[in-house]
Amino acid sequence: MPEQPEQREPLDRPVFIVGCPRSGTTLLQLMLHAHPRIAIPPETRILVHAYNRRRKFGDLTVPSNRRQLAEWIATRPRRQFGDLGLDTEAFVERVVAGPGTLGSVIGTIYQMYAERHGKPRWGDKRPPYIRHIDVITRVFPDAQFIHLIRDPRDCVASLKEMPWFNGGVPEAVHRWAEAIDLGRRAARRLRPDAYIELRYEDLIAEPRATLERLCAFLGERFDEAMLEPSQVADVVPAHKHWHRNVRREVLRGRAGSWVSRLEPWEAGLCEAMLGRRMADHGYEPSGAPRPTRALRREYRKAAVAARRRLRYDALRDLLVRLREPGPVAALLTTGQRAPELIRGK
């Protein structure tokens, strides 16, 4: 009997990059966007905001409701649809003519962005998606997640410098802990072909080997263009000046720069509160001084507030699910239209 060909996963699954803010996710976005088959757009606020407001637009099997949702997405400046370079009218009309699900409306944005770049596969990058993996898997059941992890001391040092970060150092430290804990939960819940963790330090020290591993996870061939992300950095909006480093060659010196950017007490807070998690991911303590009781209390306060927010969001979503006006899951990719093609279905 002739040998049967191996069954392959569909090669149009959406790809989502998640992690703690300032973990290097924009660099990874560009490395993937440089691949000839994958398009990852600049960061927007569309997906979760549209999901949370799904009741407002009613049953999306009704074309007029899809039109209202598409127009809302395209005309809200805070959602940054304009950064994608898509024609608003063409987007709205395509949504109206497309499948009647929330995921299909949202996915059409990414699909059109990929087509604009001549690519068949699409995804998105936004670090806070680490808090919304359950939501994203509802919207895109065949999604693959890449969790990029960086030394928390470098993340905290970088977060302190961001104009959009209004929290203090204890909150910045907890943002890393939260991302690690939510990533662990995702790893337990998702199939092995749906979730992978990479270290930023490996990505910049051994980019070829790390990207080859990533491509194997995605079911794609590695491409040399991925090693030159600065060549596609023009897709990052110029007004996001905090991403200026991605317009240069990959800078290995950014790893460990916390040594000159953090005060000893800041490094000590990271190491005291994150020690076990740091060790699990290969980050060594420096022997920084132990934090004061007041600092530890501020960290715990930030942690309690974050957990309370996550519980509130989960409860609100559960209540909305009981009264959802229409279907949620997208029907755009091979796996979404025929879920039996995805392992574990």
Secondary structure as UniProt FT lines:
FT   TURN            11..12
FT   STRAND          15..19
FT   TURN            21..22
FT   HELIX           25..33
FT   TURN            36..37
FT   STRAND          38..39
FT   HELIX           46..52
FT   HELIX           54..57
FT   TURN            60..61
FT   HELIX           63..75
FT   HELIX           77..79
FT   HELIX           81..84
FT   HELIX           88..97
FT   HELIX           102..116
FT   TURN            117..118
FT   STRAND          121..125
FT   HELIX           127..131
FT   HELIX           133..139
FT   TURN            141..142
FT   STRAND          144..149
FT   HELIX           152..160
FT   TURN            163..164
FT   HELIX           169..189
FT   TURN            192..194
FT   STRAND          195..199
FT   HELIX           200..205
FT   HELIX           207..218
FT   HELIX           224..227
FT   HELIX           229..235
FT   TURN            238..239
FT   HELIX           241..247
FT   HELIX           252..254
FT   TURN            255..257
FT   HELIX           258..261
FT   HELIX           264..280
FT   TURN            281..282
FT   HELIX           293..321
FT   TURN            322..323
FT   HELIX           334..337
FT   HELIX           339..341
FT   TURN            343..344
//
